Amino acid sequence: MTSIGIRLKELRLAAGMKQNVAAECMGMSRPTLSAIESGKREVLAGEIPGFAKLYGISPEALLLGENQWEKSKTGEFERFAEYATDGLIGRLKQLGIEEITLVTGSLGDPKEICTVASIEDRKTGASVWINLTEMYELIRNEGISDRVINSTADRIAIEMKKVTSDLDILSDYGKIRTKLTMEMLETNRYRELLKNVPHEGMEDLSVVYRIVLNESKESKRTVLVTDRLLERYGIAAERLKADAKENAPTFQPAVIRPMTEMLEIPRKEGDKEVLYVASIENMNRGAGVLAYPGFLEEAANRLESDFFVLPSSIHEILLLVDTGSLTAKELQNLVSSVNRNEVEPEDRLSNHAYHYDSKNHIFESAERYEERLREETIQPCDGERESLLSQLKDKREENHTREESGSVHGKSGIVKGGERDA
């Protein structure tokens, strides 16, 4: 096994940190750190948390090494998952929910994958998803696993009973068709879920459909429309999609507001708004407005421009006026950064940016939009191409100058605008 001194040196080099800088951060001399990294001096127990924080890893991973820690952690988690699911089933049976199907699976992108359990009451068809990874971390930090498992099972039972109380509505498609809403999910992240759910693709996103059972200022209860539910209604997915497109914009209308208004930022006279927030009124799972019929055209009229769509979260999207000053890569890096630092994993929509061409009525990824522009610029003859590229270069330089003078919002303003309470 690699010594801890060698691991510390490898971590420092990977962080691009000089030895004297790391030593200063740790409050020790450079010769002392050099002795630790060469194995001539042992690491004191009180120094472990400081090194772990400095290099951004857990104390356990520092002590054991990343590979050994991951193996240890994986084995421990597997034992916990088996214990927790048995405990959940046992507690639910005590609460009168006896016909239970429990299935575990993975959810999320490769870097942030988590294990979830889907618990279904076979009598009613009500189901609830539980994040086992979050439960595991909670128990590791706070202990008393039985209390956490029992309280989780109690919450599951409450949610199932809420759904069951609305079965009279769920059983009649005529009653629920006017309560259909549209939700946007990232296709790759929810691939397993989408196998059993009616959906419609939109670039790398998918539109799914929910029934709103009860909604107030404090809460919102919904049921995801599954293939099994469609079978119960005896209708085709095409009818569901048509009814949702007809009713959702009336039931939960799209709302487009300037970011300055949302953040209550005074706007200088003459400044043009460049960033808007789009969602439904209560901003709960409101990113689905992107799929509303006519929404993109309405937004283009409101912004008086083509625009980029930045997926802020499953609750709202940001609309950014296309000024020609940002590239697809810059926008994607911006979205990824906000997702990583500001948005809870379960609320993330996508790490990609999109573009709407109002003239040609094309919604596409920002990368594909740039490719299309490049293809269009290749069409003229050599002399015309040089002139056109010069114009594009002049436009980019003009926008850059305007940004430096403060007349156009820069990237920092967009990052700030992307913040919201999760």
Contacts in CASP RR format, 6 or more apart in sequence:
PFRMAT RR
TARGET T0000
AUTHOR 0000-0000-0000
METHOD contacts of the structure
MODEL  1
MTSIGIRLKELRLAAGMKQNVAAECMGMSRPTLSAIESGKREVLAGEIPG
FAKLYGISPEALLLGENQWEKSKTGEFERFAEYATDGLIGRLKQLGIEEI
TLVTGSLGDPKEICTVASIEDRKTGASVWINLTEMYELIRNEGISDRVIN
STADRIAIEMKKVTSDLDILSDYGKIRTKLTMEMLETNRYRELLKNVPHE
GMEDLSVVYRIVLNESKESKRTVLVTDRLLERYGIAAERLKADAKENAPT
FQPAVIRPMTEMLEIPRKEGDKEVLYVASIENMNRGAGVLAYPGFLEEAA
NRLESDFFVLPSSIHEILLLVDTGSLTAKELQNLVSSVNRNEVEPEDRLS
NHAYHYDSKNHIFESAERYEERLREETIQPCDGERESLLSQLKDKREENH
TREESGSVHGKSGIVKGGERDA
1 65 0 8 1.000
1 68 0 8 1.000
2 10 0 8 1.000
2 65 0 8 1.000
3 39 0 8 1.000
4 43 0 8 1.000
4 62 0 8 1.000
4 63 0 8 1.000
5 36 0 8 1.000
5 37 0 8 1.000
5 38 0 8 1.000
5 39 0 8 1.000
5 43 0 8 1.000
6 37 0 8 1.000
6 39 0 8 1.000
7 62 0 8 1.000
7 65 0 8 1.000
8 36 0 8 1.000
8 37 0 8 1.000
8 43 0 8 1.000
8 51 0 8 1.000
8 55 0 8 1.000
8 62 0 8 1.000
9 37 0 8 1.000
11 51 0 8 1.000
11 55 0 8 1.000
11 57 0 8 1.000
11 62 0 8 1.000
12 19 0 8 1.000
12 22 0 8 1.000
12 37 0 8 1.000
12 55 0 8 1.000
14 55 0 8 1.000
15 55 0 8 1.000
19 30 0 8 1.000
19 33 0 8 1.000
19 34 0 8 1.000
19 37 0 8 1.000
20 30 0 8 1.000
22 33 0 8 1.000
22 54 0 8 1.000
23 29 0 8 1.000
23 30 0 8 1.000
23 32 0 8 1.000
23 33 0 8 1.000
25 54 0 8 1.000
26 33 0 8 1.000
26 47 0 8 1.000
26 50 0 8 1.000
26 51 0 8 1.000
26 54 0 8 1.000
32 41 0 8 1.000
35 41 0 8 1.000
36 42 0 8 1.000
36 43 0 8 1.000
43 51 0 8 1.000
48 59 0 8 1.000
48 62 0 8 1.000
48 63 0 8 1.000
49 59 0 8 1.000
51 62 0 8 1.000
52 58 0 8 1.000
52 59 0 8 1.000
52 61 0 8 1.000
52 62 0 8 1.000
55 62 0 8 1.000
57 66 0 8 1.000
58 69 0 8 1.000
60 69 0 8 1.000
60 72 0 8 1.000
60 73 0 8 1.000
61 69 0 8 1.000
61 70 0 8 1.000
63 69 0 8 1.000
64 72 0 8 1.000
77 115 0 8 1.000
77 133 0 8 1.000
77 136 0 8 1.000
80 132 0 8 1.000
80 136 0 8 1.000
80 139 0 8 1.000
80 145 0 8 1.000
81 104 0 8 1.000
81 115 0 8 1.000
81 117 0 8 1.000
81 132 0 8 1.000
81 136 0 8 1.000
83 145 0 8 1.000
84 117 0 8 1.000
84 132 0 8 1.000
84 135 0 8 1.000
84 136 0 8 1.000
84 145 0 8 1.000
84 149 0 8 1.000
85 102 0 8 1.000
85 104 0 8 1.000
85 117 0 8 1.000
85 132 0 8 1.000
87 149 0 8 1.000
87 153 0 8 1.000
88 102 0 8 1.000
88 117 0 8 1.000
88 119 0 8 1.000
88 130 0 8 1.000
88 149 0 8 1.000
88 152 0 8 1.000
88 153 0 8 1.000
88 156 0 8 1.000
89 100 0 8 1.000
89 102 0 8 1.000
90 153 0 8 1.000
91 149 0 8 1.000
91 150 0 8 1.000
91 153 0 8 1.000
91 154 0 8 1.000
92 98 0 8 1.000
92 100 0 8 1.000
92 119 0 8 1.000
92 153 0 8 1.000
92 156 0 8 1.000
92 157 0 8 1.000
93 100 0 8 1.000
95 153 0 8 1.000
95 154 0 8 1.000
95 157 0 8 1.000
96 157 0 8 1.000
97 121 0 8 1.000
97 157 0 8 1.000
97 160 0 8 1.000
99 121 0 8 1.000
99 122 0 8 1.000
99 123 0 8 1.000
100 119 0 8 1.000
100 120 0 8 1.000
100 121 0 8 1.000
100 122 0 8 1.000
101 119 0 8 1.000
101 120 0 8 1.000
101 122 0 8 1.000
102 117 0 8 1.000
102 118 0 8 1.000
102 119 0 8 1.000
102 120 0 8 1.000
103 117 0 8 1.000
103 118 0 8 1.000
103 120 0 8 1.000
104 115 0 8 1.000
104 116 0 8 1.000
104 117 0 8 1.000
104 118 0 8 1.000
104 132 0 8 1.000
105 115 0 8 1.000
105 116 0 8 1.000
105 117 0 8 1.000
105 118 0 8 1.000
105 192 0 8 1.000
106 113 0 8 1.000
106 114 0 8 1.000
106 115 0 8 1.000
106 116 0 8 1.000
106 192 0 8 1.000
107 113 0 8 1.000
107 114 0 8 1.000
107 115 0 8 1.000
107 116 0 8 1.000
107 189 0 8 1.000
107 190 0 8 1.000
107 192 0 8 1.000
107 193 0 8 1.000
108 114 0 8 1.000
108 189 0 8 1.000
108 345 0 8 1.000
109 188 0 8 1.000
109 189 0 8 1.000
112 345 0 8 1.000
114 131 0 8 1.000
114 132 0 8 1.000
114 133 0 8 1.000
114 134 0 8 1.000
114 345 0 8 1.000
115 131 0 8 1.000
115 132 0 8 1.000
115 133 0 8 1.000
116 129 0 8 1.000
116 130 0 8 1.000
116 131 0 8 1.000
116 132 0 8 1.000
116 133 0 8 1.000
117 129 0 8 1.000
117 130 0 8 1.000
117 132 0 8 1.000
118 127 0 8 1.000
118 128 0 8 1.000
118 129 0 8 1.000
118 130 0 8 1.000
119 127 0 8 1.000
119 128 0 8 1.000
119 129 0 8 1.000
119 130 0 8 1.000
119 156 0 8 1.000
120 126 0 8 1.000
120 127 0 8 1.000
121 127 0 8 1.000
121 160 0 8 1.000
121 164 0 8 1.000
124 160 0 8 1.000
124 163 0 8 1.000
124 164 0 8 1.000
124 167 0 8 1.000
126 159 0 8 1.000
126 160 0 8 1.000
126 163 0 8 1.000
126 164 0 8 1.000
127 160 0 8 1.000
128 156 0 8 1.000
128 159 0 8 1.000
128 160 0 8 1.000
130 152 0 8 1.000
130 156 0 8 1.000
131 346 0 8 1.000
135 148 0 8 1.000
135 149 0 8 1.000
135 152 0 8 1.000
138 148 0 8 1.000
139 145 0 8 1.000
139 148 0 8 1.000
142 148 0 8 1.000
162 213 0 8 1.000
162 214 0 8 1.000
162 221 0 8 1.000
163 170 0 8 1.000
163 213 0 8 1.000
163 221 0 8 1.000
163 223 0 8 1.000
166 213 0 8 1.000
166 214 0 8 1.000
166 221 0 8 1.000
169 175 0 8 1.000
169 176 0 8 1.000
169 179 0 8 1.000
169 211 0 8 1.000
169 213 0 8 1.000
170 176 0 8 1.000
170 211 0 8 1.000
170 213 0 8 1.000
170 223 0 8 1.000
170 229 0 8 1.000
171 232 0 8 1.000
173 233 0 8 1.000
173 234 0 8 1.000
173 235 0 8 1.000
176 211 0 8 1.000
177 243 0 8 1.000
177 247 0 8 1.000
178 247 0 8 1.000
178 251 0 8 1.000
179 211 0 8 1.000
179 212 0 8 1.000
179 213 0 8 1.000
179 247 0 8 1.000
179 251 0 8 1.000
180 209 0 8 1.000
180 210 0 8 1.000
180 211 0 8 1.000
180 212 0 8 1.000
180 225 0 8 1.000
180 240 0 8 1.000
180 243 0 8 1.000
180 244 0 8 1.000
180 247 0 8 1.000
180 248 0 8 1.000
180 251 0 8 1.000
181 209 0 8 1.000
181 210 0 8 1.000
181 211 0 8 1.000
181 212 0 8 1.000
181 222 0 8 1.000
181 244 0 8 1.000
181 248 0 8 1.000
181 251 0 8 1.000
181 252 0 8 1.000
181 285 0 8 1.000
181 288 0 8 1.000
182 207 0 8 1.000
182 208 0 8 1.000
182 209 0 8 1.000
182 210 0 8 1.000
182 244 0 8 1.000
182 245 0 8 1.000
182 248 0 8 1.000
182 288 0 8 1.000
182 289 0 8 1.000
182 291 0 8 1.000
182 292 0 8 1.000
183 207 0 8 1.000
183 208 0 8 1.000
183 209 0 8 1.000
183 210 0 8 1.000
183 285 0 8 1.000
183 286 0 8 1.000
183 287 0 8 1.000
183 288 0 8 1.000
183 314 0 8 1.000
184 202 0 8 1.000
184 205 0 8 1.000
184 206 0 8 1.000
184 207 0 8 1.000
184 208 0 8 1.000
184 286 0 8 1.000
184 287 0 8 1.000
184 288 0 8 1.000
184 290 0 8 1.000
184 291 0 8 1.000
184 311 0 8 1.000
184 314 0 8 1.000
184 349 0 8 1.000
185 193 0 8 1.000
185 194 0 8 1.000
185 199 0 8 1.000
185 205 0 8 1.000
185 206 0 8 1.000
185 208 0 8 1.000
185 314 0 8 1.000
185 349 0 8 1.000
186 204 0 8 1.000
186 205 0 8 1.000
186 206 0 8 1.000
186 348 0 8 1.000
186 349 0 8 1.000
186 350 0 8 1.000
187 194 0 8 1.000
187 201 0 8 1.000
187 204 0 8 1.000
187 205 0 8 1.000
187 206 0 8 1.000
188 204 0 8 1.000
190 206 0 8 1.000
194 206 0 8 1.000
194 208 0 8 1.000
196 226 0 8 1.000
196 227 0 8 1.000
196 228 0 8 1.000
197 208 0 8 1.000
197 224 0 8 1.000
197 225 0 8 1.000
197 226 0 8 1.000
197 227 0 8 1.000
198 208 0 8 1.000
198 209 0 8 1.000
198 225 0 8 1.000
198 226 0 8 1.000
198 227 0 8 1.000
198 230 0 8 1.000
198 237 0 8 1.000
198 240 0 8 1.000
198 241 0 8 1.000
199 206 0 8 1.000
199 207 0 8 1.000
199 208 0 8 1.000
199 209 0 8 1.000
200 206 0 8 1.000
200 207 0 8 1.000
200 241 0 8 1.000
200 291 0 8 1.000
201 207 0 8 1.000
202 290 0 8 1.000
202 291 0 8 1.000
202 363 0 8 1.000
203 352 0 8 1.000
203 354 0 8 1.000
203 363 0 8 1.000
203 364 0 8 1.000
203 365 0 8 1.000
204 350 0 8 1.000
204 352 0 8 1.000
204 365 0 8 1.000
205 290 0 8 1.000
205 311 0 8 1.000
205 349 0 8 1.000
205 350 0 8 1.000
207 288 0 8 1.000
207 291 0 8 1.000
208 224 0 8 1.000
208 225 0 8 1.000
209 224 0 8 1.000
209 225 0 8 1.000
209 240 0 8 1.000
209 241 0 8 1.000
209 244 0 8 1.000
210 222 0 8 1.000
210 223 0 8 1.000
210 224 0 8 1.000
210 225 0 8 1.000
210 285 0 8 1.000
211 222 0 8 1.000
211 223 0 8 1.000
211 225 0 8 1.000
212 220 0 8 1.000
212 221 0 8 1.000
212 222 0 8 1.000
212 251 0 8 1.000
212 252 0 8 1.000
213 221 0 8 1.000
213 222 0 8 1.000
213 223 0 8 1.000
214 220 0 8 1.000
214 221 0 8 1.000
215 221 0 8 1.000
215 282 0 8 1.000
217 282 0 8 1.000
220 282 0 8 1.000
220 284 0 8 1.000
220 285 0 8 1.000
222 285 0 8 1.000
223 229 0 8 1.000
225 240 0 8 1.000
227 237 0 8 1.000
230 236 0 8 1.000
230 237 0 8 1.000
230 240 0 8 1.000
245 291 0 8 1.000
245 292 0 8 1.000
245 293 0 8 1.000
248 292 0 8 1.000
249 292 0 8 1.000
249 293 0 8 1.000
249 295 0 8 1.000
252 280 0 8 1.000
252 281 0 8 1.000
252 286 0 8 1.000
253 280 0 8 1.000
253 281 0 8 1.000
254 278 0 8 1.000
254 279 0 8 1.000
254 280 0 8 1.000
254 289 0 8 1.000
254 292 0 8 1.000
254 295 0 8 1.000
254 298 0 8 1.000
255 278 0 8 1.000
255 279 0 8 1.000
255 280 0 8 1.000
255 281 0 8 1.000
256 276 0 8 1.000
256 277 0 8 1.000
256 278 0 8 1.000
256 298 0 8 1.000
256 299 0 8 1.000
256 302 0 8 1.000
256 319 0 8 1.000
257 276 0 8 1.000
257 277 0 8 1.000
258 267 0 8 1.000
258 273 0 8 1.000
258 275 0 8 1.000
258 276 0 8 1.000
258 277 0 8 1.000
259 265 0 8 1.000
259 273 0 8 1.000
259 275 0 8 1.000
259 276 0 8 1.000
259 277 0 8 1.000
259 318 0 8 1.000
259 417 0 8 1.000
260 266 0 8 1.000
260 267 0 8 1.000
260 273 0 8 1.000
262 277 0 8 1.000
262 417 0 8 1.000
263 416 0 8 1.000
263 417 0 8 1.000
267 273 0 8 1.000
271 407 0 8 1.000
272 321 0 8 1.000
273 303 0 8 1.000
273 321 0 8 1.000
274 320 0 8 1.000
274 321 0 8 1.000
274 323 0 8 1.000
274 408 0 8 1.000
274 409 0 8 1.000
275 318 0 8 1.000
275 319 0 8 1.000
275 320 0 8 1.000
275 321 0 8 1.000
275 409 0 8 1.000
275 413 0 8 1.000
275 414 0 8 1.000
275 417 0 8 1.000
276 299 0 8 1.000
276 302 0 8 1.000
276 303 0 8 1.000
276 318 0 8 1.000
276 319 0 8 1.000
276 320 0 8 1.000
277 312 0 8 1.000
277 316 0 8 1.000
277 317 0 8 1.000
277 318 0 8 1.000
277 319 0 8 1.000
278 289 0 8 1.000
278 290 0 8 1.000
278 295 0 8 1.000
278 299 0 8 1.000
278 316 0 8 1.000
278 317 0 8 1.000
278 318 0 8 1.000
278 319 0 8 1.000
279 286 0 8 1.000
279 287 0 8 1.000
279 289 0 8 1.000
279 315 0 8 1.000
279 316 0 8 1.000
279 317 0 8 1.000
280 286 0 8 1.000
280 289 0 8 1.000
283 315 0 8 1.000
283 316 0 8 1.000
284 315 0 8 1.000
285 314 0 8 1.000
285 315 0 8 1.000
286 314 0 8 1.000
286 315 0 8 1.000
286 316 0 8 1.000
287 311 0 8 1.000
287 312 0 8 1.000
287 313 0 8 1.000
287 314 0 8 1.000
287 315 0 8 1.000
287 316 0 8 1.000
287 317 0 8 1.000
287 349 0 8 1.000
289 295 0 8 1.000
289 317 0 8 1.000
290 296 0 8 1.000
290 309 0 8 1.000
290 317 0 8 1.000
296 356 0 8 1.000
296 358 0 8 1.000
296 361 0 8 1.000
296 363 0 8 1.000
297 358 0 8 1.000
297 361 0 8 1.000
299 307 0 8 1.000
299 319 0 8 1.000
299 356 0 8 1.000
300 306 0 8 1.000
300 307 0 8 1.000
300 356 0 8 1.000
300 358 0 8 1.000
303 319 0 8 1.000
303 321 0 8 1.000
305 321 0 8 1.000
305 322 0 8 1.000
305 358 0 8 1.000
306 322 0 8 1.000
306 355 0 8 1.000
306 356 0 8 1.000
306 357 0 8 1.000
306 358 0 8 1.000
306 359 0 8 1.000
307 319 0 8 1.000
307 320 0 8 1.000
307 321 0 8 1.000
307 322 0 8 1.000
307 355 0 8 1.000
307 356 0 8 1.000
308 319 0 8 1.000
308 320 0 8 1.000
308 322 0 8 1.000
308 326 0 8 1.000
308 331 0 8 1.000
308 353 0 8 1.000
308 354 0 8 1.000
308 355 0 8 1.000
308 356 0 8 1.000
308 366 0 8 1.000
309 317 0 8 1.000
309 318 0 8 1.000
309 319 0 8 1.000
309 320 0 8 1.000
309 353 0 8 1.000
309 354 0 8 1.000
309 355 0 8 1.000
309 356 0 8 1.000
309 363 0 8 1.000
310 317 0 8 1.000
310 318 0 8 1.000
310 319 0 8 1.000
310 320 0 8 1.000
310 331 0 8 1.000
310 334 0 8 1.000
310 335 0 8 1.000
310 353 0 8 1.000
310 414 0 8 1.000
310 418 0 8 1.000
311 317 0 8 1.000
311 318 0 8 1.000
311 335 0 8 1.000
311 349 0 8 1.000
311 350 0 8 1.000
311 352 0 8 1.000
311 353 0 8 1.000
311 354 0 8 1.000
312 318 0 8 1.000
312 338 0 8 1.000
312 343 0 8 1.000
312 349 0 8 1.000
312 418 0 8 1.000
312 420 0 8 1.000
313 343 0 8 1.000
313 347 0 8 1.000
313 348 0 8 1.000
313 349 0 8 1.000
313 420 0 8 1.000
313 422 0 8 1.000
314 347 0 8 1.000
314 348 0 8 1.000
314 349 0 8 1.000
315 347 0 8 1.000
315 420 0 8 1.000
316 420 0 8 1.000
317 349 0 8 1.000
318 414 0 8 1.000
318 417 0 8 1.000
318 418 0 8 1.000
320 326 0 8 1.000
320 331 0 8 1.000
320 414 0 8 1.000
322 355 0 8 1.000
323 399 0 8 1.000
323 408 0 8 1.000
324 395 0 8 1.000
324 396 0 8 1.000
324 399 0 8 1.000
325 396 0 8 1.000
325 399 0 8 1.000
325 400 0 8 1.000
325 403 0 8 1.000
325 408 0 8 1.000
326 411 0 8 1.000
327 370 0 8 1.000
328 353 0 8 1.000
328 365 0 8 1.000
328 366 0 8 1.000
328 367 0 8 1.000
328 369 0 8 1.000
328 370 0 8 1.000
330 411 0 8 1.000
331 353 0 8 1.000
331 366 0 8 1.000
332 351 0 8 1.000
332 352 0 8 1.000
332 353 0 8 1.000
332 366 0 8 1.000
332 367 0 8 1.000
334 353 0 8 1.000
334 411 0 8 1.000
334 414 0 8 1.000
334 415 0 8 1.000
335 350 0 8 1.000
335 351 0 8 1.000
335 352 0 8 1.000
335 353 0 8 1.000
336 351 0 8 1.000
337 415 0 8 1.000
338 415 0 8 1.000
338 418 0 8 1.000
338 419 0 8 1.000
339 348 0 8 1.000
339 351 0 8 1.000
342 418 0 8 1.000
342 419 0 8 1.000
342 420 0 8 1.000
343 422 0 8 1.000
344 422 0 8 1.000
347 422 0 8 1.000
352 365 0 8 1.000
352 366 0 8 1.000
352 367 0 8 1.000
353 365 0 8 1.000
353 366 0 8 1.000
354 363 0 8 1.000
354 364 0 8 1.000
354 365 0 8 1.000
354 366 0 8 1.000
355 363 0 8 1.000
355 364 0 8 1.000
355 365 0 8 1.000
355 366 0 8 1.000
355 369 0 8 1.000
356 362 0 8 1.000
356 363 0 8 1.000
357 363 0 8 1.000
357 364 0 8 1.000
357 369 0 8 1.000
362 369 0 8 1.000
362 372 0 8 1.000
364 372 0 8 1.000
377 385 0 8 1.000
377 388 0 8 1.000
377 389 0 8 1.000
377 392 0 8 1.000
378 385 0 8 1.000
380 388 0 8 1.000
399 408 0 8 1.000
402 408 0 8 1.000
403 409 0 8 1.000
403 410 0 8 1.000
END
